[in-house]
């Protein structure tokens, strides 16, 4: 279901991105609207699926992760049964935090994964190659060391997402 977004939907969503722990009353105060309006809007956003979950973004480095990897892949065939297999394969690997199809640089899929060390990253790549051969024709990774905090240009956060400017 596609929802027609009104200005109030965007404003409430932006406030929730900044801090989803804020109460409806606090959001109403920040936006200069009534608390029941915020509650109705939040409920509508949740029911429509625009808001899928409320979650925290932890400091992965402090959790013991050393690497964040973006692995770009090219698969030979685009068959529906492979999507089912891919969902099952990814669901069994908690280190993979995002996976999707797309296009660019001669690739048609991407996955984002977190790793405690290089060994766990290498193990995931070995499993990928073993389990998806011969359909996997190419893979390349961009690996980020989470231990080098002084080189982070902008940390992962949705709090500063300017929704109005993106739509």
N, C-alpha and C positions, 0 to 999 in steps of 0.2 A: 504494500500500500504506500503510495507516494503522498506525502503530506505537503500541502501548500503552506510554506513557512511565512508567518507574519512577523513583524518587528518584535513583538512580545516573546515569540518563540525563540528568536535569535538571542534576545537579551537574557532570558532565563537560562538558555543553554550556555551562553558565555559565562554567566555567573557560576553555574554548576561546574564548568570546566576549571574555573579559577579555584574553587573549593567546594566539592560536592558534599562536604560535611556541614556547610552552612544551612541553617534552618530556613524554611519558607518565609518566616517572619523577617529574618535577617536579609534575605534576598529582596523581599518586598521593600524594606527600608532603603537598601542600596539603590533600588530602581525607582523608588518613589511611587510605588503602586501598592494595592492592597494585598494582604497575605492570602486571602481566598483566591485571588487572581493567580498568584504564583502557584498555589496548590493545584488549581484546575489546569494550569498550563503544564506543570510538571507531570501530572497524571496523563494528560493528552500526549505529551512527548514520549512517555514510557509506553503507553498503550500502542502508539503508532510505530514503535520500534526505533524512533530516532535516538532515544537514549536506551542503550542496550545493557549497560552495567555501570555500577559505581565502583571504582577501584582506586588503589593508591599506586603511585609510581615510586618505588623505593630506590635507594642508592644501591645499584647492583654491585658496585665495588665493595661497599661495606657488608654486603651479603656474602662476599667471598668469590664473586665472579671476576675473572681476569679479562675475558674476551667477549666482545659482541661481534657476531659475524653476519654479514649479508652475503648469502650465497645465491648467485644467479645461475640458472640452469636452462638448458635447451633440451626439450623432449621431442622425439621423432614423431610420435603420433598423438592425436587429440581425440581420444575415445572416451565416452562417458564412463565406462567401467574403470578406466585409469583414474578418474577423479574420485571414485569410491575407494579404490585402493590407496590413493594418495591421502585422503582424509583419515583412513585407518592407520596408515604408516605414520603420519604426523602425530596423530593422537597418542601413539605409544611412545613418543619421544618428548618428554617435558622440557627439554632444552630448547625446542623450537617454539618460539613465542608468536610467530606470524608466518603464514605461507599463503601465496596467492599466485595466480597467473597474471601475465602482463606481457608487454613487448618492449624491447630495447636492447641495443648492443648485440643483436643476433640471438637473444635469449627470450624464453617465453614463460619463465617461472622464477619466483624468488622466495627465499625463506630467510627469516631472521632468527638467530639462535644465540643463547647465552651459554658461556662455558667457564668452568672452574679453572681450567688450564688448557694448554695446547693439546695435550693428549686426548681430552674429551672431545675437543673440536675435531681432531684428526679421526677419532673413532666414528663420529657422526658422518664425516665425509666418506669414510671407507664403507659404512653401512649403506649410504646413499648410492654409491657406485655399484656395490654388490647387489642390492635389492632392485635397482632400477635399470640395470644393464639388460638388454641392449637399447631400451627406449631412451635412456639418458645419453645424449650425444655430446654434450659439453657442459662444463660447470666451471665457474670462477667465483672466488670469494674476495670480499673486502672485509678485512679483519681489523677491529678497533681494540686497542689495549685500554681497558678501563682503569688501569693503574696510573696512567699518565693524565691526572686531573688538571694539570697546569696547561694542557694544550686543548682542552675542550672549548670550542668556540661558543656553543649554545647547548646547554643541557637539555635532555629529553623532558619535555613538559608540554601540556596542552593549555596551561593557564594563560598564556599570552596569545592564544590563537584569536585572530581578529576575524570572526565569523562573517560579519557584515561585509568586509572587504573581499572575502573569498567567494561569496555567492553572487 
